[in-house]
Amino acid sequence: MSRAFCYQCHRAKVACLCGRIEKQPNEIKIIILQHPDEVNNPKGTGIIAELGLQHHQKWVSEDFSKHEALINFITENRAETAILYPTEGANVISKEKTGLENLKLKNLIVIDATWRKAKKMWALQPLFHDMTCLRLTNEQISNYRIRKVPKDGHLSTIESVVVALRVLEGKQQAYQSLISLFTEMINFQINQMGEDTYKKNYENKIDKK
């Protein structure tokens, strides 16, 4: 018998996230570009932004080079839109906000994918390369204990969204409910797999491939 399944958060009912968080009134709209592999991934965190933010948009694809809705959106809102991606020359999002003081930002695009797939998605859409690019500092410590990362300093999608919004909106204590739900999700996944399996597969989180 198959398990009961939630068609909103794409998780088994026992792990369903829906109805467990109130939508937060974010000033900067978050636009998630989600790789198809993340849609049904129980370890994915982009869904927390979708469930927990009032101003949110999600589009799913690997190649956005011909995605008419996104292209039109960027074309019409370029001056007020940035993409969160650590390309060379990207402005660092820090509490000092150096270099960002004159940025009248209303929309922030975030890629939701594994690091390797995110790089491919970036490469496939040249329109991104001419946009205002932002990146997080390397000082952040992730609690994303159930997925491996290329190196220390990389955050999950929802952690990245919260850090960026807190700095850009000047609200350092905001969006804690999103982080709390993220922590709850991580703990649930570890409990489901068992401590021994977790230690065997995730004790070393760095993916050196």
Secondary structure, DSSP 4 states (H G I P E B T S, - for coil): -PPPEETTTTEEGGG--TTSSPPB--SSEEEEEE-GGGTT-TT--HHHHHHHBSSEEEEE-S--TT-HHHHHHHHHHGGGEEEE---TTPEEE-TT-TT-TT----EEEEEES-HHHHHHHHHH-GGGGGSEEEEE-TT-----TTS-BSSTT---HHHHHHHHHHHHHT-TTTTHHHHHHHHHHHHHHHHHH-HHHHHHHHSS-B---
